Amino acid sequence: MRPGRRLGIDVGDVRIGVAASDPEGLIASPLETVPAKGDPIARILAIAGEYEPIECVVGLPIGLSGQEGAAAAKARAFAGRLIAALPGVSIRLVDERMSTVTAASQLRASGRTAKTSRSIIDQAAATVILQTALDAERTRGTAPGELIEGTT
């Protein structure tokens, strides 16, 4: 397992969920919901400046059929913008199938309603994406997903 913090990012049309791991890369925690309108990259850059991640794990919404659609294209475009904004930080796309469903289920189990979860569901999904990636790396010994060109 590579040591170092990672950021998990769940890209949405309205909100972008951000999660962070501990310095050892063991546990993911929800961090913030960034509005997708305006300049979300600037806020993520500020978060990265504070947390100094070795990597950003961006959720890639692949359909249950295994095909990539419009949402996956948006996630890829967002990851491409992160490359330019965060030199020296690896950007990795990981399959996020069912992450929002899992996050919503976890929030319901903790007693939150759909209405009270709306503002944090994206953070929770980013946490699920990041924790899944951390667990996969710990289990397999290699980082999961697709390393985006232009990163290390």
LUMKE-298992 format. One record per residue: residue number from 0; residue in three letters; x, y, z of N, C-alpha, C, O in turn. Coordinates in nm, 3 decimals, always signed. Atoms other than C-alpha are relative to their C-alpha. Example, Ala and Ser with C-alpha at 12.3 -4.5 7.8 and 13.67 -1.06 7.14 Angstrom:
LUMKE-298992
[node 0, ala, [+0.089, -0.119, +0.000], [+1.230, -0.450, +0.780], [+0.090, +0.120, +0.000], [+0.194, +0.118, +0.066]],
[node 1, ser, [-0.082, -0.119, -0.006], [+1.367, -0.106, +0.714], [-0.077, +0.109, +0.073], [-0.026, +0.220, +0.090]],
end
This chain:
LUMKE-298992
[node 0, met, [+0.085, -0.119, +0.000], [+0.000, +0.000, +0.000], [+0.089, +0.124, +0.000], [+0.175, +0.140, +0.086]],
[node 1, arg, [-0.076, -0.124, +0.006], [+0.142, +0.334, -0.104], [-0.046, +0.094, +0.111], [-0.166, +0.115, +0.127]],
[node 2, pro, [+0.042, -0.097, -0.102], [+0.147, +0.581, +0.185], [-0.037, +0.132, -0.067], [+0.011, +0.162, -0.177]],
[node 3, gly, [+0.036, -0.131, +0.050], [-0.011, +0.921, +0.132], [-0.150, +0.019, -0.008], [-0.226, -0.075, -0.029]],
[node 4, arg, [+0.142, -0.035, +0.010], [-0.343, +1.098, +0.132], [-0.048, -0.008, -0.144], [+0.029, +0.011, -0.238]],
[node 5, arg, [+0.066, -0.003, +0.129], [-0.583, +1.063, -0.155], [-0.129, +0.079, +0.015], [-0.189, +0.083, +0.122]],
[node 6, leu, [+0.131, -0.064, +0.004], [-0.885, +1.268, -0.252], [-0.090, -0.084, -0.089], [-0.048, -0.131, -0.194]],
[node 7, gly, [+0.102, +0.067, +0.081], [-1.201, +1.098, -0.379], [-0.095, +0.106, -0.052], [-0.133, +0.197, +0.021]],
[node 8, ile, [+0.084, -0.101, +0.062], [-1.417, +1.294, -0.619], [-0.115, -0.066, -0.075], [-0.095, -0.153, -0.160]],
[node 9, asp, [+0.121, +0.047, +0.067], [-1.775, +1.224, -0.727], [-0.055, +0.118, -0.080], [-0.111, +0.211, -0.023]],
[node 10, val, [+0.039, -0.110, +0.088], [-1.852, +1.447, -1.026], [-0.147, -0.009, -0.036], [-0.194, -0.111, -0.087]],
[node 11, gly, [+0.141, -0.007, +0.036], [-2.213, +1.551, -1.069], [-0.029, +0.128, -0.076], [+0.056, +0.216, -0.086]],
[node 12, asp, [+0.039, -0.119, +0.076], [-2.401, +1.808, -1.276], [-0.023, +0.120, +0.090], [+0.002, +0.233, +0.049]],
[node 13, val, [+0.033, -0.108, -0.092], [-2.503, +2.013, -0.971], [+0.104, +0.014, +0.110], [+0.143, +0.125, +0.146]],
[node 14, arg, [-0.094, +0.001, -0.111], [-2.261, +1.911, -0.696], [+0.113, -0.098, -0.026], [+0.097, -0.196, -0.099]],
[node 15, ile, [-0.116, +0.089, +0.007], [-1.918, +1.752, -0.668], [+0.036, -0.037, +0.143], [+0.070, +0.048, +0.224]],
[node 16, gly, [-0.034, +0.046, -0.133], [-1.857, +1.540, -0.363], [+0.150, -0.023, +0.010], [+0.213, -0.072, -0.083]],
[node 17, val, [-0.143, +0.018, -0.023], [-1.508, +1.535, -0.215], [+0.019, -0.073, +0.133], [-0.044, -0.040, +0.233]],
[node 18, ala, [-0.038, +0.075, -0.119], [-1.364, +1.287, +0.034], [+0.152, -0.002, +0.008], [+0.220, +0.022, -0.092]],
[node 19, ala, [-0.145, +0.008, -0.018], [-1.014, +1.248, +0.176], [+0.034, -0.122, +0.082], [-0.044, -0.166, +0.167]],
[node 20, ser, [-0.048, +0.112, -0.081], [-0.816, +0.959, +0.314], [+0.093, +0.054, +0.108], [+0.136, +0.169, +0.103]],
[node 21, asp, [-0.100, -0.032, -0.100], [-0.594, +0.961, +0.617], [+0.139, -0.008, -0.065], [+0.150, -0.059, -0.177]],
[node 22, pro, [-0.134, +0.001, +0.061], [-0.216, +0.999, +0.556], [+0.052, -0.139, -0.036], [+0.136, -0.152, -0.126]],
[node 23, glu, [-0.043, +0.136, +0.031], [-0.169, +0.622, +0.556], [-0.078, -0.063, -0.115], [-0.041, -0.170, -0.163]],
[node 24, gly, [+0.081, +0.052, +0.109], [-0.434, +0.572, +0.287], [-0.085, -0.119, +0.042], [-0.106, -0.211, -0.037]],
[node 25, leu, [+0.079, +0.112, -0.050], [-0.647, +0.343, +0.502], [-0.150, +0.028, +0.002], [-0.230, -0.058, -0.035]],
[node 26, ile, [+0.141, -0.030, -0.024], [-0.976, +0.521, +0.572], [-0.040, +0.128, -0.073], [+0.029, +0.230, -0.064]],
[node 27, ala, [+0.056, -0.116, +0.070], [-1.183, +0.758, +0.358], [-0.105, +0.066, +0.087], [-0.182, -0.002, +0.156]],
[node 28, ser, [+0.098, -0.076, -0.076], [-1.389, +1.033, +0.519], [-0.060, +0.109, -0.089], [+0.010, +0.166, -0.172]],
[node 29, pro, [+0.061, -0.107, +0.079], [-1.640, +1.278, +0.369], [+0.064, +0.134, +0.036], [+0.103, +0.157, +0.150]],
[node 30, leu, [-0.069, -0.126, -0.023], [-1.497, +1.624, +0.329], [-0.087, +0.121, -0.033], [-0.108, +0.207, +0.053]],
[node 31, glu, [+0.068, -0.122, +0.042], [-1.702, +1.873, +0.131], [-0.084, -0.027, -0.124], [-0.055, -0.119, -0.202]],
[node 32, thr, [+0.076, -0.002, +0.123], [-1.966, +1.929, -0.134], [+0.030, +0.132, -0.069], [+0.007, +0.239, -0.013]],
[node 33, val, [-0.039, -0.118, +0.077], [-1.846, +2.171, -0.402], [-0.105, +0.022, -0.108], [-0.140, -0.072, -0.179]],
[node 34, pro, [+0.095, -0.026, +0.109], [-2.098, +2.341, -0.633], [+0.068, -0.023, -0.136], [+0.182, +0.018, -0.157]],
[node 35, ala, [-0.056, +0.029, +0.132], [-2.044, +2.222, -0.992], [+0.002, +0.124, -0.089], [+0.083, +0.133, -0.181]],
[node 36, lys, [+0.004, -0.123, +0.077], [-2.133, +2.564, -1.131], [+0.114, +0.091, +0.043], [+0.163, +0.081, +0.155]],
[node 37, gly, [-0.110, -0.090, -0.032], [-1.868, +2.833, -1.144], [+0.133, -0.069, -0.029], [+0.152, -0.125, -0.137]],
[node 38, asp, [-0.132, +0.058, +0.018], [-1.512, +2.710, -1.096], [+0.030, -0.102, +0.110], [+0.104, -0.072, +0.204]],
[node 39, pro, [-0.025, +0.099, -0.104], [-1.513, +2.387, -0.893], [+0.146, -0.043, +0.009], [+0.193, -0.084, +0.115]],
[node 40, ile, [-0.142, +0.039, +0.000], [-1.153, +2.314, -0.994], [+0.078, +0.088, +0.098], [+0.167, +0.039, +0.167]],
[node 41, ala, [-0.070, -0.090, -0.092], [-1.037, +2.621, -0.798], [-0.018, -0.045, +0.144], [+0.077, -0.042, +0.222]],
[node 42, arg, [+0.023, +0.046, -0.138], [-1.200, +2.488, -0.480], [+0.072, -0.131, +0.027], [+0.130, -0.150, +0.134]],
[node 43, ile, [-0.069, +0.128, -0.018], [-1.061, +2.139, -0.532], [+0.151, +0.023, +0.007], [+0.220, -0.046, +0.082]],
[node 44, leu, [-0.141, -0.036, -0.008], [-0.719, +2.294, -0.591], [+0.034, +0.050, +0.141], [+0.139, +0.016, +0.195]],
[node 45, ala, [-0.022, -0.048, -0.137], [-0.751, +2.473, -0.255], [-0.002, -0.116, +0.100], [+0.080, -0.120, +0.192]],
[node 46, ile, [+0.006, +0.117, -0.088], [-0.852, +2.148, -0.084], [+0.129, -0.081, -0.015], [+0.186, -0.126, +0.084]],
[node 47, ala, [-0.123, +0.075, +0.025], [-0.555, +1.973, -0.247], [+0.119, +0.070, +0.064], [+0.209, +0.003, +0.115]],
[node 48, gly, [-0.106, -0.075, -0.064], [-0.328, +2.249, -0.120], [+0.005, -0.026, +0.150], [+0.112, -0.029, +0.210]],
[node 49, glu, [+0.008, +0.027, -0.144], [-0.447, +2.179, +0.234], [+0.035, -0.145, +0.033], [+0.104, -0.171, +0.132]],
[node 50, tyr, [-0.017, +0.143, -0.031], [-0.443, +1.797, +0.218], [+0.123, -0.063, -0.064], [+0.166, -0.170, -0.022]],
[node 51, glu, [-0.119, +0.048, +0.070], [-0.145, +1.751, -0.018], [-0.010, -0.148, -0.040], [+0.069, -0.231, +0.005]],
[node 52, pro, [+0.020, +0.140, +0.039], [-0.274, +1.430, -0.181], [+0.107, -0.047, -0.099], [+0.165, +0.032, -0.173]],
[node 53, ile, [-0.087, +0.059, +0.102], [-0.055, +1.192, -0.379], [-0.081, -0.034, -0.124], [-0.027, -0.055, -0.232]],
[node 54, glu, [+0.085, +0.046, +0.108], [-0.356, +1.107, -0.593], [-0.142, +0.049, +0.020], [-0.188, +0.066, +0.133]],
[node 55, cys, [+0.144, -0.026, -0.001], [-0.711, +1.205, -0.684], [-0.067, -0.117, -0.070], [-0.030, -0.155, -0.181]],
[node 56, val, [+0.076, +0.111, +0.055], [-0.953, +0.920, -0.743], [-0.136, +0.055, -0.042], [-0.218, +0.092, +0.042]],
[node 57, val, [+0.123, -0.056, +0.055], [-1.234, +1.035, -0.970], [-0.091, -0.115, -0.040], [-0.050, -0.206, -0.113]],
[node 58, gly, [+0.095, +0.104, +0.034], [-1.544, +0.820, -0.997], [-0.038, +0.006, -0.147], [-0.069, +0.112, -0.200]],
[node 59, leu, [+0.040, +0.011, +0.141], [-1.619, +0.699, -1.350], [-0.133, -0.075, -0.006], [-0.137, -0.196, +0.018]],
[node 60, pro, [+0.132, +0.065, +0.000], [-1.992, +0.630, -1.387], [-0.022, -0.087, -0.123], [-0.066, -0.039, -0.228]],
[node 61, ile, [+0.021, +0.099, +0.106], [-2.005, +0.319, -1.601], [-0.137, -0.062, +0.022], [-0.173, -0.095, +0.135]],
[node 62, gly, [+0.133, +0.059, -0.012], [-2.351, +0.182, -1.673], [+0.008, -0.147, +0.041], [+0.113, -0.210, +0.028]],
[node 63, leu, [+0.003, +0.140, -0.041], [-2.455, -0.157, -1.543], [+0.030, -0.094, -0.115], [+0.070, -0.209, -0.095]],
[node 64, ser, [-0.031, +0.080, +0.119], [-2.413, -0.281, -1.900], [+0.150, -0.002, -0.028], [+0.197, -0.079, -0.112]],
[node 65, gly, [-0.143, -0.009, +0.023], [-2.044, -0.188, -1.880], [+0.037, +0.108, -0.100], [+0.155, +0.127, -0.130]],
[node 66, gln, [-0.024, -0.105, +0.099], [-2.082, +0.096, -2.130], [+0.015, +0.136, +0.067], [-0.044, +0.162, +0.172]],
[node 67, glu, [-0.014, -0.137, -0.047], [-1.974, +0.455, -2.078], [-0.097, +0.089, -0.075], [-0.113, +0.077, -0.197]],
[node 68, gly, [+0.094, -0.093, +0.062], [-2.230, +0.726, -2.143], [+0.044, +0.144, +0.019], [+0.162, +0.173, +0.037]],
[node 69, ala, [-0.027, -0.143, -0.011], [-2.257, +1.103, -2.117], [+0.061, +0.036, +0.136], [+0.150, +0.121, +0.142]],
[node 70, ala, [-0.054, -0.030, -0.134], [-2.189, +1.107, -1.741], [+0.147, -0.040, +0.009], [+0.227, +0.030, +0.073]],
[node 71, ala, [-0.140, +0.044, +0.001], [-1.865, +0.912, -1.794], [+0.086, +0.099, -0.079], [+0.199, +0.128, -0.040]],
[node 72, ala, [-0.073, -0.099, +0.079], [-1.759, +1.161, -2.061], [+0.025, +0.126, +0.082], [+0.132, +0.186, +0.073]],
[node 73, lys, [-0.017, -0.117, -0.087], [-1.815, +1.445, -1.811], [+0.106, -0.026, +0.106], [+0.188, +0.062, +0.135]],
[node 74, ala, [-0.101, +0.034, -0.101], [-1.609, +1.265, -1.546], [+0.140, -0.002, -0.062], [+0.236, +0.045, -0.001]],
[node 75, arg, [-0.130, +0.001, +0.070], [-1.327, +1.209, -1.799], [+0.047, +0.143, -0.029], [+0.165, +0.174, -0.012]],
[node 76, ala, [-0.036, -0.139, +0.028], [-1.336, +1.577, -1.899], [+0.044, +0.071, +0.128], [+0.141, +0.147, +0.127]],
[node 77, phe, [-0.036, -0.060, -0.128], [-1.326, +1.682, -1.535], [+0.138, -0.047, +0.045], [+0.220, +0.032, +0.091]],
[node 78, ala, [-0.132, +0.055, -0.035], [-1.030, +1.451, -1.469], [+0.109, +0.064, -0.084], [+0.219, +0.090, -0.035]],
[node 79, gly, [-0.096, -0.067, +0.087], [-0.855, +1.607, -1.766], [+0.031, +0.141, +0.047], [+0.146, +0.186, +0.037]],
[node 80, arg, [-0.022, -0.134, -0.054], [-0.902, +1.952, -1.615], [+0.082, -0.006, +0.129], [+0.160, +0.085, +0.157]],
[node 81, leu, [-0.077, +0.015, -0.124], [-0.761, +1.826, -1.284], [+0.149, -0.018, -0.029], [+0.234, +0.030, +0.046]],
[node 82, ile, [-0.140, +0.023, +0.035], [-0.440, +1.715, -1.458], [+0.075, +0.132, -0.010], [+0.184, +0.147, +0.045]],
[node 83, ala, [-0.065, -0.129, +0.019], [-0.360, +2.072, -1.558], [+0.009, +0.079, +0.131], [+0.105, +0.152, +0.153]],
[node 84, ala, [+0.005, -0.077, -0.124], [-0.457, +2.213, -1.218], [+0.088, -0.056, +0.111], [+0.131, +0.018, +0.200]],
[node 85, leu, [-0.073, +0.066, -0.109], [-0.269, +1.961, -1.003], [+0.125, -0.073, -0.051], [+0.131, -0.195, -0.045]],
[node 86, pro, [-0.121, +0.069, +0.047], [+0.076, +1.893, -1.150], [+0.066, -0.076, +0.115], [+0.072, -0.027, +0.228]],
[node 87, gly, [-0.065, +0.082, -0.101], [+0.255, +1.616, -0.966], [-0.094, -0.088, +0.080], [-0.049, -0.169, +0.161]],
[node 88, val, [+0.099, +0.084, -0.069], [-0.069, +1.458, -0.839], [-0.060, -0.094, -0.103], [-0.111, -0.051, -0.206]],
[node 89, ser, [+0.059, +0.098, +0.091], [-0.182, +1.136, -1.004], [-0.152, +0.016, -0.001], [-0.214, +0.043, +0.101]],
[node 90, ile, [+0.146, -0.002, +0.015], [-0.537, +1.136, -1.138], [-0.040, -0.137, -0.053], [+0.010, -0.182, -0.156]],
[node 91, arg, [+0.042, +0.135, +0.034], [-0.708, +0.799, -1.154], [-0.151, -0.006, -0.011], [-0.222, +0.046, +0.076]],
[node 92, leu, [+0.144, +0.024, +0.015], [-1.053, +0.707, -1.286], [-0.031, -0.141, +0.049], [+0.034, -0.237, +0.008]],
[node 93, val, [+0.040, +0.131, -0.049], [-1.223, +0.424, -1.100], [-0.150, -0.019, -0.018], [-0.228, +0.076, -0.004]],
[node 94, asp, [+0.139, +0.037, +0.019], [-1.551, +0.247, -1.167], [-0.079, +0.033, +0.126], [-0.045, -0.012, +0.235]],
[node 95, glu, [+0.079, -0.040, -0.116], [-1.813, +0.399, -0.941], [-0.141, -0.060, -0.001], [-0.230, -0.009, +0.066]],
[node 96, arg, [+0.134, +0.060, +0.006], [-2.106, +0.173, -1.022], [-0.056, -0.022, +0.140], [+0.011, -0.079, +0.227]],
[node 97, met, [+0.076, +0.020, -0.122], [-2.356, +0.174, -0.740], [+0.049, +0.082, +0.119], [-0.001, +0.062, +0.230]],
[node 98, ser, [-0.052, -0.077, -0.113], [-2.160, +0.424, -0.526], [-0.108, +0.089, +0.063], [-0.116, +0.098, +0.185]],
[node 99, thr, [+0.104, -0.087, -0.054], [-2.453, +0.665, -0.490], [-0.107, -0.082, +0.070], [-0.159, -0.041, +0.173]],
[node 100, val, [+0.098, +0.089, -0.063], [-2.691, +0.379, -0.413], [+0.053, -0.047, +0.135], [-0.021, -0.048, +0.234]],
[node 101, thr, [-0.062, +0.044, -0.125], [-2.450, +0.248, -0.149], [+0.002, +0.114, +0.101], [-0.030, +0.094, +0.218]],
[node 102, ala, [-0.005, -0.116, -0.089], [-2.404, +0.597, -0.003], [-0.139, +0.032, +0.056], [-0.153, +0.058, +0.175]],
[node 103, ala, [+0.137, -0.029, -0.044], [-2.781, +0.657, +0.011], [-0.047, -0.104, +0.102], [-0.113, -0.070, +0.200]],
[node 104, ser, [+0.036, +0.106, -0.093], [-2.830, +0.323, +0.181], [+0.067, +0.020, +0.136], [+0.003, +0.002, +0.240]],
[node 105, gln, [-0.072, -0.025, -0.125], [-2.565, +0.405, +0.441], [-0.059, +0.118, +0.075], [-0.071, +0.115, +0.198]],
[node 106, leu, [+0.060, -0.117, -0.064], [-2.721, +0.744, +0.507], [-0.136, -0.033, +0.060], [-0.169, +0.012, +0.170]],
[node 107, arg, [+0.130, +0.043, -0.054], [-3.068, +0.587, +0.549], [+0.020, -0.083, +0.126], [-0.053, -0.068, +0.224]],
[node 108, ala, [-0.028, +0.085, -0.116], [-2.920, +0.332, +0.789], [+0.042, +0.082, +0.121], [+0.024, +0.040, +0.235]],
[node 109, ser, [-0.041, -0.086, -0.112], [-2.780, +0.618, +0.996], [-0.113, +0.090, +0.047], [-0.094, +0.172, +0.137]],
[node 110, gly, [+0.117, -0.074, -0.044], [-3.129, +0.767, +1.026], [-0.031, +0.125, -0.079], [-0.122, +0.200, -0.043]],
[node 111, arg, [+0.026, -0.119, +0.083], [-3.114, +1.036, +0.758], [-0.108, -0.032, -0.102], [-0.117, -0.144, -0.153]],
[node 112, thr, [+0.100, +0.014, +0.105], [-3.404, +1.090, +0.521], [+0.060, +0.047, -0.131], [+0.168, +0.107, -0.133]],
[node 113, ala, [-0.047, -0.046, +0.131], [-3.365, +1.155, +0.150], [+0.013, +0.151, -0.001], [+0.107, +0.206, -0.059]],
[node 114, lys, [-0.002, -0.147, -0.003], [-3.444, +1.521, +0.215], [+0.121, +0.052, +0.077], [+0.187, +0.145, +0.032]],
[node 115, thr, [-0.114, -0.048, -0.080], [-3.179, +1.563, +0.486], [+0.134, -0.050, -0.053], [+0.239, -0.002, -0.011]],
[node 116, ser, [-0.123, +0.054, +0.058], [-2.925, +1.364, +0.284], [+0.043, +0.073, -0.127], [+0.157, +0.060, -0.171]],
[node 117, arg, [-0.026, -0.061, +0.130], [-2.948, +1.574, -0.032], [+0.131, +0.080, -0.003], [+0.205, +0.073, -0.101]],
[node 118, ser, [-0.118, -0.086, +0.001], [-2.670, +1.815, +0.069], [+0.130, -0.077, +0.022], [+0.238, -0.024, -0.006]],
[node 119, ile, [-0.124, +0.074, -0.027], [-2.424, +1.541, +0.167], [+0.014, -0.131, -0.077], [+0.114, -0.202, -0.062]],
[node 120, ile, [-0.004, +0.128, +0.072], [-2.505, +1.249, -0.064], [+0.123, -0.007, -0.091], [+0.181, -0.115, -0.107]],
[node 121, asp, [-0.116, +0.001, +0.090], [-2.226, +1.352, -0.303], [+0.130, -0.024, +0.078], [+0.220, -0.093, +0.029]],
[node 122, gln, [-0.115, +0.027, -0.087], [-1.972, +1.358, -0.018], [+0.004, -0.148, +0.037], [+0.110, -0.211, +0.034]],
[node 123, ala, [+0.008, +0.141, -0.038], [-2.092, +1.016, +0.090], [+0.039, -0.089, -0.118], [+0.108, -0.190, -0.099]],
[node 124, ala, [-0.036, +0.078, +0.119], [-2.061, +0.883, -0.267], [+0.150, +0.009, -0.026], [+0.213, -0.091, -0.060]],
[node 125, ala, [-0.145, -0.015, +0.016], [-1.707, +1.027, -0.293], [+0.075, -0.086, +0.101], [+0.180, -0.142, +0.071]],
[node 126, thr, [-0.061, +0.083, -0.104], [-1.626, +0.848, +0.032], [-0.005, -0.147, -0.038], [+0.092, -0.220, -0.020]],
[node 127, val, [+0.014, +0.140, +0.045], [-1.759, +0.517, -0.104], [+0.099, -0.028, -0.113], [+0.166, -0.131, -0.113]],
[node 128, ile, [-0.093, +0.017, +0.112], [-1.556, +0.563, -0.426], [+0.143, -0.013, +0.051], [+0.216, -0.104, +0.011]],
[node 129, leu, [-0.137, +0.001, -0.051], [-1.237, +0.642, -0.236], [+0.028, -0.122, +0.086], [+0.133, -0.184, +0.071]],
[node 130, gln, [-0.023, +0.116, -0.086], [-1.278, +0.368, +0.025], [+0.009, -0.128, -0.081], [+0.090, -0.215, -0.050]],
[node 131, thr, [-0.007, +0.117, +0.088], [-1.343, +0.111, -0.248], [+0.136, -0.008, -0.068], [+0.194, -0.115, -0.078]],
[node 132, ala, [-0.132, -0.003, +0.065], [-1.024, +0.221, -0.426], [+0.111, -0.035, +0.100], [+0.203, -0.110, +0.067]],
[node 133, leu, [-0.101, +0.030, -0.103], [-0.821, +0.209, -0.102], [-0.001, -0.149, +0.033], [+0.105, -0.212, +0.042]],
[node 134, asp, [+0.011, +0.143, -0.032], [-0.952, -0.138, -0.018], [+0.053, -0.087, -0.113], [+0.119, -0.188, -0.088]],
[node 135, ala, [-0.048, +0.077, +0.115], [-0.881, -0.263, -0.370], [+0.152, +0.003, -0.008], [+0.215, -0.099, -0.037]],
[node 136, glu, [-0.146, -0.009, +0.005], [-0.524, -0.136, -0.358], [+0.064, -0.083, +0.111], [+0.165, -0.150, +0.089]],
[node 137, arg, [-0.053, +0.078, -0.112], [-0.466, -0.291, -0.017], [-0.011, -0.150, -0.028], [+0.079, -0.227, +0.008]],
[node 138, thr, [+0.023, +0.143, +0.029], [-0.607, -0.625, -0.136], [+0.089, -0.049, -0.113], [+0.150, -0.156, -0.103]],
[node 139, arg, [-0.073, +0.045, +0.119], [-0.438, -0.642, -0.477], [+0.147, +0.041, -0.002], [+0.229, -0.023, -0.069]],
[node 140, gly, [-0.137, -0.049, +0.001], [-0.120, -0.448, -0.405], [+0.032, +0.095, -0.113], [+0.145, +0.140, -0.126]],
[node 141, thr, [-0.017, -0.097, +0.108], [-0.170, -0.225, -0.708], [-0.117, +0.097, +0.002], [-0.228, +0.062, +0.044]],
[node 142, ala, [+0.105, -0.102, +0.003], [-0.366, +0.094, -0.756], [-0.107, -0.039, -0.102], [-0.073, -0.084, -0.212]],
[node 143, pro, [+0.108, +0.037, +0.091], [-0.708, +0.035, -0.915], [-0.027, +0.109, -0.104], [+0.023, +0.221, -0.093]],
[node 144, gly, [+0.050, -0.097, +0.096], [-0.863, +0.206, -1.212], [+0.099, +0.034, -0.109], [+0.198, -0.036, -0.131]],
[node 145, glu, [-0.073, -0.046, +0.117], [-0.722, +0.394, -1.506], [+0.077, +0.126, +0.033], [+0.018, +0.229, +0.066]],
[node 146, leu, [-0.083, -0.117, -0.020], [-0.429, +0.630, -1.461], [-0.015, +0.089, -0.123], [+0.003, +0.043, -0.236]],
[node 147, ile, [+0.022, -0.092, +0.110], [-0.498, +0.938, -1.673], [+0.135, +0.046, -0.055], [+0.227, +0.076, +0.021]],
[node 148, glu, [-0.124, -0.045, +0.067], [-0.231, +1.035, -1.925], [+0.041, +0.137, +0.051], [-0.043, +0.223, +0.077]],
[node 149, gly, [-0.051, -0.128, -0.047], [-0.010, +1.318, -1.813], [+0.023, +0.005, +0.149], [+0.070, +0.106, +0.201]],
[node 150, thr, [-0.025, +0.004, -0.144], [+0.003, +1.210, -1.450], [+0.101, -0.109, +0.030], [+0.133, -0.193, -0.055]],
[node 151, thr, [-0.103, +0.097, -0.039], [+0.257, +1.007, -1.258], [-0.058, -0.117, +0.073], [+0.015, -0.208, +0.113]],
end
